[in-house]
């Protein structure tokens, strides 16, 4: 390559980078008046980057993940961290904050790079669902996740989101479960002429069967009790079954009318590490060790346990009714969260010769349906796909 060509390439890269817009952080002080506050009473918050060009009438709202609180003590502990407060500015705290589907650079996000994009900070511990009028003054704890969701959406509609031609609600982990819970209500914010779809990544937490069902059922029942969610969960579920089951997507998804894309791995690291291993006698996080992070650290016995979870997960998933509008990208990686990791978003793994980025892009714009499940029965090491 000649010096002239090198300089031309360098100049084009610098120019492209200079044109990439930045997110800016907002604490929604107006939400306080309506009681829309984090666990510690601080205002809700979001980060926003303005769309432009062909994306100027398209909006993406991303719901941050970060687990949930399942006891008063746990909620108190969360209130003293970024996951229960907006006092700690979150921009730059996460390596995935502007990666993958949130990237503003067309080289890494060809379909959605120039959309209006909103990153909604998660600070309530209830998947943006709780709404308890009483404030626990003795512990300075407020349970108002549902009001946070409402306040942020009203703010975005005021910014012009209601005039969108295209809109997506998405999120990862607890934010992926939030996406499932709110998908139809998000659709209701827009005219019928707006293309509205939802993308849930790593939010399909399963009830499952046997010992896993007993363990996961007790866990989510505590979440529902602590945050008083029983009457706030989708009526389409609570009218038919025990409300304590109505945080599990397997009982929610079939009643969602808005097109929904499910991104998951059959061997979800989070669900294995924080739930399934407790069903195995003598096992816990301490005994699981580095296997809770790296597949290469798992011996054959632990690989077998991960495969057992995968079998239950796929059996649960395949019980869902078939829907032509539902997209699905179920791979065999041993990880948790994919759409905001640069390499898993645009490089690997591949299903039907499509990257995750291509599968979602083609599904969203109605160019093709995509419902693929990896037939690999063993967990795969995708650590090289993590940024």
C-alpha positions in Angstrom: 0.0 0.0 0.0 1.4 3.4 -1.0 1.8 6.2 1.5 -0.9 8.1 -0.3 -3.4 5.2 0.1 -2.4 4.8 3.7 -3.1 8.5 4.4 -6.4 8.3 2.6 -7.5 5.2 4.6 -6.4 6.9 7.9 -8.3 10.1 7.0 -11.5 8.2 6.1 -11.3 6.3 9.4 -10.8 9.5 11.4 -13.6 11.3 9.5 -16.0 8.4 10.0 -15.2 8.2 13.8 -15.7 12.0 14.1 -19.2 11.7 12.6 -20.4 9.1 15.1 -22.8 10.8 17.6 -22.5 10.3 21.3 -25.0 9.4 24.0 -25.8 12.0 26.7 -27.0 11.3 30.2 -30.2 12.7 31.7 -31.6 12.4 35.2 -35.3 12.8 34.8 -36.0 15.2 37.7 -39.6 15.7 36.6 -40.3 12.1 37.4 -39.8 12.7 41.2 -43.1 14.7 41.3 -45.0 11.6 40.2 -43.2 9.3 42.5 -41.1 7.8 39.7 -37.9 7.2 41.6 -35.2 4.6 42.1 -34.9 2.4 45.1 -33.0 5.1 47.0 -35.4 7.9 46.0 -33.2 9.4 43.3 -34.7 10.4 39.9 -34.9 7.9 37.1 -32.2 8.3 34.4 -31.6 7.4 30.8 -29.0 8.0 28.1 -30.0 9.2 24.6 -28.4 9.6 21.2 -30.4 11.5 18.5 -31.2 9.7 15.3 -30.4 11.2 11.9 -30.7 10.7 8.2 -32.7 7.6 7.3 -33.0 6.8 11.0 -34.5 10.1 12.0 -38.0 8.6 12.3 -36.9 5.4 14.0 -36.6 4.7 17.7 -34.9 2.0 19.8 -35.5 1.8 23.6 -33.1 -0.4 25.5 -34.0 -1.6 29.0 -30.9 -2.2 31.1 -30.5 -5.5 32.9 -29.0 -6.4 36.3 -30.9 -9.0 38.1 -33.6 -8.2 40.7 -34.1 -7.9 44.4 -35.8 -10.8 46.2 -35.8 -9.6 49.8 -35.9 -6.3 51.7 -32.3 -6.7 52.6 -31.3 -7.3 49.0 -33.2 -4.2 47.9 -31.5 -2.1 50.6 -28.1 -3.3 49.4 -29.0 -2.6 45.7 -30.1 1.0 46.7 -26.5 1.7 47.7 -25.2 0.8 44.2 -25.7 1.8 40.6 -28.5 -0.8 40.4 -30.7 1.1 42.9 -29.8 4.7 42.3 -29.1 7.3 39.6 -26.5 9.1 41.8 -23.8 7.1 40.0 -23.5 8.1 36.4 -23.5 4.9 34.4 -22.0 6.1 31.1 -18.7 4.3 30.6 -19.3 1.9 33.5 -20.3 -0.9 31.1 -18.2 -2.1 28.2 -21.4 -2.9 26.4 -23.0 0.5 26.8 -22.6 1.5 23.1 -21.8 -1.9 21.5 -23.7 -4.2 19.2 -27.3 -3.2 18.6 -26.6 0.1 20.5 -23.6 1.0 18.4 -23.8 4.4 16.5 -21.2 3.3 13.9 -22.6 1.8 10.7 -19.5 -0.4 10.4 -20.7 -2.3 13.5 -24.5 -1.9 13.4 -25.6 -1.7 9.8 -29.4 -1.7 10.4 -29.9 0.6 13.4 -26.8 2.8 13.7 -28.5 6.1 13.0 -31.7 5.5 14.9 -32.8 7.5 18.0 -31.5 5.2 20.8 -32.3 5.3 24.4 -30.6 3.4 27.2 -33.0 3.3 30.2 -31.1 2.9 33.5 -32.4 0.1 35.7 -32.5 1.2 39.3 -35.7 -0.4 40.8 -34.9 -4.1 41.1 -38.3 -5.2 39.8 -38.1 -5.3 36.0 -39.6 -1.8 36.0 -42.9 -3.2 37.4 -43.3 -2.4 41.1 -45.6 0.4 42.3 -45.9 0.6 46.1 -47.4 3.9 47.3 -45.9 3.5 50.8 -42.3 4.5 51.2 -40.2 2.4 53.7 -38.9 5.4 55.6 -36.9 3.4 58.1 -34.8 1.9 55.3 -35.2 4.8 52.8 -36.5 2.4 50.2 -39.0 3.1 47.4 -40.6 0.5 45.1 -41.6 2.4 42.0 -40.3 0.6 38.9 -43.6 0.8 37.1 -43.7 4.6 37.5 -40.2 4.9 36.2 -41.2 3.1 33.0 -44.2 5.3 32.6 -42.2 8.5 33.2 -39.5 7.6 30.8 -42.0 6.7 28.0 -43.8 10.0 28.5 -40.5 11.8 28.2 -39.7 10.0 25.0 -43.1 10.6 23.5 -42.6 14.3 24.3 -39.3 14.1 22.4 -41.1 12.8 19.3 -41.1 9.1 19.7 -44.8 8.9 19.1 -44.3 10.0 15.5 -41.9 7.1 14.7 -42.2 5.1 11.6 -40.2 2.3 13.2 -39.8 1.4 16.9 -38.1 -1.3 18.9 -38.3 -2.2 22.6 -35.3 -4.3 23.6 -33.2 -5.2 26.6 -30.9 -7.9 28.0 -31.1 -10.2 31.0 -33.6 -8.6 33.5 -34.1 -6.0 30.7 -34.9 -8.8 28.3 -37.6 -10.0 30.7 -38.8 -6.4 31.0 -39.1 -6.3 27.2 -41.4 -9.4 27.3 -43.5 -7.9 30.2 -44.0 -4.6 28.4 -44.0 -5.6 24.7 -47.7 -5.1 24.0 -47.9 -2.0 26.2 -45.0 -0.5 24.2 -46.9 -1.3 21.0 -49.9 0.6 22.3 -47.9 3.9 22.5 -47.9 4.1 18.6 -50.3 4.4 15.7 -51.1 1.2 13.9 -49.0 2.5 11.0 -45.8 2.3 13.0 -43.7 -0.9 12.7 -43.2 -1.9 16.3 -41.4 -5.0 17.4 -39.6 -6.3 20.5 -36.3 -8.0 21.0 -35.6 -9.9 24.2 -32.0 -11.1 24.8 -31.2 -13.5 27.6 -34.5 -12.7 29.3 -36.1 -16.1 28.9 -35.7 -17.3 32.5 -37.3 -20.7 32.7 -39.5 -22.3 35.3 -38.6 -25.7 33.8 -39.4 -29.0 35.4 -38.6 -31.1 38.5 -36.1 -29.7 41.0 -35.4 -26.7 38.8 -39.1 -25.8 38.7 -39.2 -26.0 42.5 -36.1 -23.9 42.9 -36.9 -21.2 40.3 -40.5 -21.1 41.4 -39.6 -20.2 45.0 -37.1 -17.7 43.8 -39.5 -15.7 41.6 -42.2 -16.0 44.2 -39.9 -14.1 46.6 -39.3 -11.4 43.9 -43.0 -11.0 43.5 -43.7 -10.9 47.2 -40.9 -8.4 48.0 -41.9 -6.0 45.3 -45.7 -6.7 45.6 -46.1 -7.5 41.9 -49.0 -10.0 42.1 -51.6 -7.6 40.9 -49.3 -5.8 38.4 -48.3 -8.8 36.3 -50.0 -9.4 32.9 -53.7 -10.3 33.4 -53.4 -12.7 30.5 -51.3 -14.9 32.7 -52.6 -14.2 36.2 -56.2 -14.9 35.1 -55.2 -18.4 34.1 -52.6 -19.6 36.7 -50.8 -18.9 39.9 -49.5 -15.3 39.8 -46.2 -16.6 41.1 -45.6 -18.2 37.7 -46.2 -15.0 35.8 -42.6 -13.7 35.7 -41.6 -16.8 33.6 -41.7 -16.1 29.9 -42.8 -19.6 29.1 -46.2 -18.5 30.5 -46.2 -15.1 29.0 -44.9 -15.2 25.4 -47.8 -17.0 23.8 -50.2 -14.2 24.8 -48.0 -11.4 23.3 -49.5 -10.1 20.0 -46.7 -7.8 19.1 -43.9 -9.4 17.0 -41.2 -10.6 19.4 -37.6 -11.9 18.7 -36.1 -14.2 21.4 -32.3 -14.2 21.6 -31.0 -17.0 23.9 -28.5 -19.7 24.3 -29.6 -23.1 25.4 -26.8 -23.1 27.9 -27.4 -19.7 29.6 -24.5 -19.1 32.0 -26.5 -17.0 34.4 -29.3 -19.5 34.7 -26.9 -22.4 35.2 -24.7 -20.6 37.7 -27.4 -18.9 39.8 -30.2 -21.4 39.7 -29.7 -24.8 38.1 -26.6 -25.8 40.1 -28.5 -25.5 43.3 -30.6 -28.4 42.2 -27.5 -30.6 42.2 -26.7 -32.1 45.7 -23.4 -30.7 47.0 -23.1 -27.9 44.4 -23.1 -24.1 44.8 -21.2 -21.1 43.5 -18.1 -22.0 45.6 -18.0 -25.5 44.2 -18.7 -24.3 40.7 -15.6 -22.0 40.7 -14.3 -20.7 37.4 -16.7 -22.9 35.5 -19.2 -20.1 36.3 -17.3 -17.9 33.9 -15.2 -19.9 31.5 -16.2 -23.1 29.8 -12.6 -24.2 29.6 -12.6 -24.4 33.4 -15.5 -26.9 33.5 -14.6 -30.6 33.9 -16.7 -33.4 32.3 -19.0 -33.6 35.3 -19.9 -29.9 35.1 -20.2 -30.1 31.4 -22.8 -32.8 31.9 -24.7 -30.6 34.3 -24.7 -27.7 31.8 -26.0 -30.1 29.1 -28.8 -31.3 31.5 -29.9 -27.6 31.8 -29.8 -27.2 28.1 -32.1 -30.2 27.6 -34.6 -28.8 30.0 -34.3 -25.3 28.4 -35.0 -26.6 24.9 -37.9 -28.7 26.1 -39.4 -25.7 27.7 -38.9 -23.5 24.7 -40.4 -26.0 22.3 -43.6 -26.0 24.3 -44.4 -22.5 23.0 -47.1 -22.2 20.3 -45.8 -21.6 16.8 -46.1 -18.0 15.7 -45.1 -16.7 12.3 -44.3 -13.3 13.7 -42.0 -14.5 16.4 -38.3 -14.6 15.7 -35.8 -16.8 17.4 -32.0 -17.1 17.5 -31.1 -19.9 20.0 -27.4 -20.9 19.9 -25.3 -23.2 22.0 -22.8 -20.7 23.5 -22.0 -20.8 27.2 -22.6 -17.2 28.0 -25.2 -14.6 29.0 -26.2 -11.5 26.9 -25.4 -11.3 23.2 -26.9 -8.3 21.4 -24.7 -5.7 23.1 -21.4 -7.6 22.6 -19.7 -6.5 19.4 -18.5 -9.9 18.2 -21.5 -12.0 19.1 -23.6 -9.4 17.5 -21.8 -9.2 14.1 -19.5 -12.2 13.9 -20.2 -15.4 15.7 -22.0 -17.7 16.2 -23.8 -18.3 12.9 -27.2 -19.9 12.5 -28.5 -20.6 9.0 -25.4 -18.8 7.8 -26.6 -15.6 9.4 -25.0 -13.5 12.2 -27.3 -12.3 15.0 -27.2 -8.9 13.5 -28.3 -10.1 10.1 -31.0 -12.4 11.5 -32.6 -9.6 13.5 -32.2 -7.0 10.8 -33.9 -9.2 8.2 -36.7 -10.2 10.6 -37.4 -6.6 11.8 -37.7 -5.2 8.2 -39.9 -8.2 7.2 -37.3 -9.4 4.6 -37.4 -12.9 6.0 -38.6 -14.9 9.1 -36.0 -16.3 11.3 -36.6 -19.2 13.8 -33.4 -21.1 14.3 -32.3 -23.4 17.1 -28.7 -24.7 17.1 -28.8 -28.5 17.0 -25.5 -28.7 18.9 -26.2 -30.6 22.1 -23.0 -29.5 23.9 -22.1 -26.0 25.2 -19.7 -24.1 23.0 -16.9 -21.8 24.2 -17.7 -18.4 22.8 -15.4 -16.4 25.0 -13.5 -15.2 21.9 -16.8 -13.6 20.9 -16.9 -11.4 24.0 -15.6 -7.9 24.0 
